[in-house]
Amino acid sequence: MPDASFLDATRDSYDATAAEYADWLATDLDGRPLDRAMLAAFAELVRANGSGPVADVGCGPGRVTILLHGLGLDAFGVDLSPGMVALARRTYPHLRFEVGSMLALYLPDASLGGLLAYYSVIHVPWDRWPDVFTEFHRVLAPGGPLMLAFQIGDERYHRDEAFGKAIDLDWYRHRPDAVAGLLRDAGFETWVTVVKEADVTERTQQAIVIARKPAAGA
C-alpha cells in the first residue's frame, strides 16, 4: 500500500505501550457522560436497522467494545496493534478481537450492521481519510450507522515518547465540516455532529459524528 509507512509506526508504538495505555484509559469513559449517551444512540440506530455485527475499529484494549456488547450489540474489535488485540482478548475472552487495518478491513461487502471509530482515525494522515471512509462504506450494510470521535483542529502533532517508552506516533486533528464533506463524498449521509468544548480533561474541542450509509433504494 503506497504511503502507508505510518501504519508500521502506529502499530509499533501501540505494541510498545499496550499495557500502560490500557491502564491509563481504564476508567476514561466513567467521566464522559455525553460519549456514553452517543454510544447508546448509536446502538439504538444499529438495532433499528436490523442489528448485525458491529466493528469497533481501532478498538485498543477493548474498553468500548465491551460497552457496545453491554448495549446489546454483536460487537467485535479490530486493531492494528497485535499487542492491543492480545490484551483485549485476555481481558474480554468472551468477545472477538482481530488484527487489522481500517484501510483494508478483511470483511465482506455490506457485512456490518454498524461501525465505530472512537478516536482511532486520529493517527491516519489527512490525505488518507477519504480512503478510510470509502472502506467503511464498503463494509457497512445499507442503512448502517457509522460513529466517529476525534479532536477538532488543523494541527498535526508528533510524540516520540509515552509512558517512558520510545514511540513514533502522529496525531491529526480535523474540522467537523471538513469531515462531513469527506463522508458525503464517500457516500454517507451525516445524521448528527456534536461538538464538545475543551474542559479540565480535554485541551481542545472534541467532535462526535454519526453518519449512515443510505438504505437500499434510498
KEKE-3310 file (N, C-alpha, C; in steps of 0.2 Angstrom, whole numbers, plus 5000, padded with zeros to 4 digits):
npx = (5004:5004:5013:5010:5018:5016:5007:5016:5023:5013:5008:5019:5021:5010:5010:5021:5017:5006:5000:5002:4995:4982:4980:4980:4968:4958:4947:4942:4930:4921:4920:4914:4900:4892:4898:4895:4881:4880:4885:4875:4865:4870:4870:4856:4852:4858:4851:4838:4840:4840:4850:4864:4882:4894:4908:4921:4932:4949:4950:4959:4962:4950:4940:4929:4922:4917:4908:4899:4895:4888:4877:4869:4874:4881:4896:4912:4930:4943:4960:4975:4987:4995:4998:4989:4977:4980:4980:4966:4960:4963:4958:4944:4938:4927:4923:4926:4941:4952:4967:4969:4968:4961:4961:4960:4950:4947:4934:4918:4909:4896:4893:4892:4882:4885:4897:4911:4922:4931:4940:4951:4954:4962:4976:4978:4985:4979:4977:4973:4961:4949:4951:4949:4936:4929:4932:4925:4912:4911:4910:4899:4882:4868:4859:4866:4874:4888:4899:4910:4924:4934:4948:4946:4953:4967:4979:4994:5002:5016:5024:5037:5039:5031:5024:5037:5043:5050:5042:5034:5024:5010:4997:4982:4972:4955:4942:4925:4916:4924:4926:4912:4910:4920:4914:4901:4906:4911:4899:4891:4877:4876:4871:4871:4881:4891:4898:4910:4916:4932:4938:4942:4947:4950:4961:4957:4943:4932:4924:4910:4903:4889:4885:4876:4876:4867:4850:4845:4839:4836)
npy = (4994:5011:5024:5021:5020:5025:5016:5005:5013:5017:5005:4999:5008:5007:4994:4994:5001:4995:4989:5000:5010:5004:5004:5017:5022:5015:5019:5029:5032:5033:5046:5053:5057:5062:5055:5042:5043:5045:5034:5025:5030:5027:5013:5011:5015:5005:4994:4998:4997:4983:4977:4966:4962:4973:4983:4988:4998:5000:4997:4996:4992:4987:4993:5000:4991:4982:4989:4992:4979:4977:4985:4978:4974:4964:4965:4967:4968:4977:4980:4988:4985:4971:4968:4976:4969:4956:4959:4964:4952:4944:4951:4952:4938:4932:4940:4944:4948:4955:4957:4970:4983:4999:5003:4993:4982:4966:4961:4956:4964:4975:4969:4973:4979:4990:5003:5008:5021:5026:5039:5033:5036:5046:5045:5043:5050:5066:5065:5052:5050:5050:5037:5029:5031:5027:5013:5010:5013:5003:4991:4992:4988:4993:5007:5006:5013:5024:5029:5042:5048:5062:5074:5092:5103:5109:5104:5095:5083:5076:5063:5056:5049:5040:5036:5033:5026:5023:5030:5032:5042:5050:5063:5068:5082:5087:5097:5098:5101:5098:5085:5080:5083:5075:5063:5063:5063:5050:5043:5043:5049:5062:5062:5067:5079:5083:5094:5096:5107:5112:5106:5103:5090:5089:5096:5103:5106:5093:5081:5072:5062:5055:5046:5039:5025:5026:5019:5004:5007:5020)
npz = (5000:4995:5003:5016:5027:5040:5046:5051:5060:5069:5073:5080:5090:5098:5101:5109:5121:5126:5138:5147:5141:5142:5156:5158:5152:5158:5166:5159:5151:5162:5165:5155:5151:5140:5129:5132:5131:5117:5112:5116:5108:5095:5096:5097:5084:5076:5080:5076:5063:5060:5067:5066:5065:5073:5071:5081:5077:5078:5091:5102:5119:5121:5128:5124:5115:5124:5131:5120:5118:5130:5128:5120:5107:5094:5095:5090:5090:5081:5078:5074:5081:5086:5100:5107:5103:5109:5122:5124:5121:5132:5142:5139:5136:5131:5120:5102:5095:5082:5072:5062:5048:5046:5034:5025:5028:5033:5029:5022:5009:5013:5026:5039:5053:5059:5063:5072:5075:5087:5092:5084:5070:5071:5070:5057:5042:5035:5021:5019:5024:5015:5009:5020:5024:5012:5013:5025:5021:5011:5019:5027:5029:5020:5026:5038:5053:5056:5068:5073:5083:5087:5089:5087:5075:5066:5066:5066:5077:5085:5094:5102:5113:5126:5142:5147:5137:5120:5106:5090:5084:5076:5077:5071:5069:5065:5056:5059:5049:5037:5039:5038:5024:5018:5022:5015:5002:5001:5001:5012:5023:5034:5050:5063:5072:5085:5095:5108:5120:5125:5141:5159:5157:5144:5131:5120:5108:5105:5094:5089:5077:5069:5056:5041:5030:5016:5015:5006:4990:4993)
capx = (5000:5008:5012:5007:5023:5013:5004:5021:5025:5007:5007:5024:5020:5005:5013:5026:5014:4999:4998:5002:4989:4976:4979:4978:4961:4954:4941:4941:4923:4917:4919:4912:4893:4890:4901:4891:4875:4880:4886:4869:4861:4872:4867:4849:4852:4860:4845:4833:4841:4840:4856:4870:4888:4896:4915:4924:4939:4954:4947:4963:4961:4943:4935:4922:4919:4913:4902:4894:4892:4883:4871:4865:4876:4885:4901:4919:4936:4948:4965:4981:4992:4994:4999:4982:4972:4981:4977:4959:4957:4964:4953:4937:4939:4921:4922:4931:4946:4956:4972:4968:4969:4955:4962:4959:4947:4946:4927:4914:4905:4889:4893:4892:4876:4887:4905:4913:4929:4931:4947:4956:4956:4966:4983:4978:4986:4973:4975:4971:4954:4945:4952:4946:4929:4927:4932:4920:4906:4911:4909:4893:4876:4863:4856:4871:4877:4895:4901:4917:4926:4940:4949:4945:4958:4970:4986:4997:5006:5020:5027:5042:5040:5025:5025:5044:5045:5051:5037:5034:5016:5007:4990:4979:4965:4951:4936:4919:4913:4928:4924:4906:4911:4923:4909:4897:4910:4911:4893:4887:4873:4878:4865:4872:4888:4891:4905:4911:4921:4938:4937:4948:4950:4952:4964:4954:4937:4931:4919:4907:4899:4886:4883:4873:4876:4860:4847:4844:4833:4835)
capy = (5000:5016:5030:5019:5019:5027:5010:5002:5017:5017:4998:4998:5012:5004:4987:4995:5004:4992:4988:5006:5013:5001:5006:5024:5023:5010:5022:5035:5033:5035:5054:5055:5055:5063:5050:5036:5044:5045:5027:5022:5032:5023:5006:5011:5015:4999:4989:5000:4995:4976:4974:4964:4963:4979:4983:4993:4999:5004:4995:4996:4986:4984:4996:5002:4985:4979:4994:4990:4972:4978:4989:4973:4973:4959:4969:4964:4973:4977:4985:4987:4983:4964:4969:4978:4964:4951:4962:4964:4945:4942:4955:4950:4932:4930:4944:4943:4954:4954:4962:4973:4990:5002:5005:4987:4978:4959:4959:4956:4970:4976:4964:4976:4982:4997:5003:5013:5023:5030:5041:5029:5039:5052:5043:5042:5057:5069:5063:5045:5049:5048:5030:5026:5032:5023:5007:5010:5012:4996:4985:4993:4986:4999:5009:5005:5019:5025:5034:5044:5053:5065:5081:5097:5107:5109:5103:5088:5083:5070:5061:5051:5046:5039:5031:5031:5022:5027:5029:5036:5042:5056:5064:5073:5085:5089:5101:5094:5102:5095:5078:5079:5084:5068:5057:5064:5061:5043:5040:5043:5054:5064:5062:5072:5081:5086:5097:5097:5112:5110:5107:5101:5084:5089:5103:5106:5104:5086:5080:5066:5062:5049:5046:5032:5023:5026:5012:5002:5011:5027)
capz = (5000:4995:5008:5022:5032:5046:5049:5055:5066:5074:5076:5084:5095:5102:5104:5115:5126:5126:5145:5151:5138:5144:5162:5158:5149:5161:5169:5155:5150:5168:5166:5148:5150:5133:5124:5133:5128:5110:5110:5117:5102:5090:5097:5095:5077:5074:5081:5072:5056:5060:5070:5063:5069:5074:5072:5084:5073:5082:5097:5108:5124:5121:5133:5121:5113:5129:5132:5115:5120:5136:5125:5116:5101:5092:5094:5090:5089:5076:5079:5070:5085:5089:5107:5109:5102:5113:5129:5124:5121:5139:5146:5137:5132:5128:5114:5097:5093:5077:5070:5055:5047:5044:5026:5021:5033:5030:5030:5016:5007:5017:5031:5046:5055:5062:5063:5077:5075:5093:5092:5080:5064:5073:5068:5049:5039:5032:5014:5018:5027:5010:5008:5026:5023:5007:5016:5030:5017:5008:5024:5031:5026:5018:5032:5044:5055:5057:5073:5073:5088:5085:5091:5082:5074:5060:5068:5066:5082:5085:5100:5102:5120:5130:5147:5147:5131:5114:5101:5084:5083:5074:5078:5066:5071:5059:5057:5058:5042:5033:5039:5035:5017:5016:5022:5009:4996:5002:5000:5018:5025:5041:5054:5069:5074:5092:5097:5115:5122:5130:5148:5163:5155:5136:5130:5114:5107:5103:5089:5088:5071:5067:5049:5039:5023:5014:5014:4999:4987:4995)
cpx = (5004:5007:5009:5012:5021:5010:5009:5022:5019:5007:5013:5024:5015:5007:5017:5023:5007:4996:4997:4996:4982:4974:4977:4971:4956:4947:4939:4934:4918:4915:4917:4904:4890:4892:4896:4884:4875:4881:4879:4864:4863:4870:4860:4848:4853:4854:4840:4834:4842:4846:4861:4876:4891:4904:4917:4931:4944:4952:4952:4962:4954:4938:4929:4919:4915:4907:4897:4891:4886:4877:4867:4868:4881:4892:4908:4924:4941:4954:4972:4987:4990:4994:4992:4977:4973:4979:4970:4956:4958:4959:4946:4937:4933:4919:4928:4935:4951:4961:4970:4969:4963:4955:4961:4956:4945:4939:4923:4911:4898:4888:4892:4885:4878:4894:4906:4920:4930:4939:4952:4958:4961:4974:4984:4980:4980:4972:4973:4964:4949:4945:4949:4939:4926:4927:4927:4913:4905:4908:4902:4887:4872:4860:4860:4874:4884:4896:4908:4918:4933:4941:4948:4951:4961:4977:4988:5002:5010:5023:5032:5043:5033:5026:5032:5046:5045:5045:5038:5027:5014:5000:4988:4972:4961:4945:4930:4916:4917:4926:4917:4906:4914:4918:4904:4900:4910:4905:4888:4882:4874:4871:4865:4879:4887:4898:4905:4917:4926:4936:4943:4951:4953:4955:4961:4947:4937:4924:4916:4902:4896:4883:4879:4874:4868:4856:4846:4838:4832:4838)
cpy = (5006:5021:5027:5017:5021:5021:5006:5006:5017:5010:4997:5002:5010:4997:4989:4998:5001:4992:4995:5010:5011:5003:5013:5026:5018:5013:5028:5037:5035:5042:5057:5053:5056:5057:5043:5037:5043:5038:5023:5024:5028:5016:5006:5011:5009:4994:4991:4998:4987:4973:4972:4965:4970:4979:4989:4994:5003:5003:4996:4990:4984:4987:4998:4996:4982:4983:4993:4984:4973:4982:4984:4972:4967:4962:4965:4969:4972:4982:4983:4984:4975:4964:4971:4972:4958:4953:4962:4957:4942:4945:4953:4944:4930:4935:4942:4949:4951:4959:4964:4980:4993:5004:4999:4982:4971:4957:4960:4962:4969:4971:4966:4979:4989:4997:5009:5014:5028:5033:5037:5032:5044:5051:5042:5049:5059:5066:5056:5045:5047:5040:5026:5026:5028:5015:5005:5009:5006:4991:4986:4991:4993:5000:5009:5012:5018:5030:5035:5049:5055:5072:5086:5101:5106:5106:5096:5088:5076:5069:5056:5047:5046:5034:5028:5027:5025:5025:5033:5037:5049:5056:5069:5076:5087:5094:5097:5095:5099:5088:5076:5079:5077:5063:5057:5061:5053:5039:5040:5049:5056:5065:5067:5073:5085:5088:5099:5102:5109:5111:5105:5095:5084:5096:5106:5103:5097:5086:5073:5066:5055:5050:5039:5031:5023:5019:5010:5005:5018:5032)
cpz = (5000:5000:5014:5027:5039:5050:5053:5061:5071:5077:5081:5090:5100:5105:5110:5121:5128:5133:5148:5148:5141:5151:5163:5156:5153:5164:5165:5153:5156:5168:5159:5147:5143:5128:5125:5130:5120:5108:5111:5111:5096:5090:5095:5088:5074:5074:5077:5065:5055:5063:5065:5066:5068:5075:5075:5081:5076:5089:5103:5112:5125:5125:5130:5118:5118:5131:5126:5116:5125:5133:5120:5109:5100:5090:5094:5088:5084:5078:5076:5074:5088:5097:5110:5109:5107:5120:5129:5124:5128:5143:5145:5133:5129:5121:5109:5095:5087:5075:5063:5054:5044:5036:5022:5026:5029:5032:5023:5015:5011:5022:5038:5047:5057:5062:5068:5076:5081:5094:5089:5074:5065:5071:5060:5046:5035:5025:5013:5021:5022:5009:5014:5026:5018:5009:5021:5026:5014:5013:5027:5026:5025:5025:5039:5046:5056:5062:5073:5079:5086:5088:5085:5081:5067:5060:5067:5072:5082:5092:5099:5109:5123:5136:5148:5142:5125:5109:5095:5081:5081:5076:5074:5069:5064:5061:5055:5051:5037:5033:5036:5027:5014:5016:5017:5003:4995:5001:5006:5019:5032:5044:5060:5070:5080:5093:5105:5116:5126:5137:5152:5161:5147:5135:5124:5113:5104:5099:5089:5082:5071:5060:5047:5032:5021:5013:5007:4996:4988:4990)
residu = (MET:PRO:ASP:ALA:SER:PHE:LEU:ASP:ALA:THR:ARG:ASP:SER:TYR:ASP:ALA:THR:ALA:ALA:GLU:TYR:ALA:ASP:TRP:LEU:ALA:THR:ASP:LEU:ASP:GLY:ARG:PRO:LEU:ASP:ARG:ALA:MET:LEU:ALA:ALA:PHE:ALA:GLU:LEU:VAL:ARG:ALA:ASN:GLY:SER:GLY:PRO:VAL:ALA:ASP:VAL:GLY:CYS:GLY:PRO:GLY:ARG:VAL:THR:ILE:LEU:LEU:HIS:GLY:LEU:GLY:LEU:ASP:ALA:PHE:GLY:VAL:ASP:LEU:SER:PRO:GLY:MET:VAL:ALA:LEU:ALA:ARG:ARG:THR:TYR:PRO:HIS:LEU:ARG:PHE:GLU:VAL:GLY:SER:MET:LEU:ALA:LEU:TYR:LEU:PRO:ASP:ALA:SER:LEU:GLY:GLY:LEU:LEU:ALA:TYR:TYR:SER:VAL:ILE:HIS:VAL:PRO:TRP:ASP:ARG:TRP:PRO:ASP:VAL:PHE:THR:GLU:PHE:HIS:ARG:VAL:LEU:ALA:PRO:GLY:GLY:PRO:LEU:MET:LEU:ALA:PHE:GLN:ILE:GLY:ASP:GLU:ARG:TYR:HIS:ARG:ASP:GLU:ALA:PHE:GLY:LYS:ALA:ILE:ASP:LEU:ASP:TRP:TYR:ARG:HIS:ARG:PRO:ASP:ALA:VAL:ALA:GLY:LEU:LEU:ARG:ASP:ALA:GLY:PHE:GLU:THR:TRP:VAL:THR:VAL:VAL:LYS:GLU:ALA:ASP:VAL:THR:GLU:ARG:THR:GLN:GLN:ALA:ILE:VAL:ILE:ALA:ARG:LYS:PRO:ALA:ALA:GLY:ALA)
# end
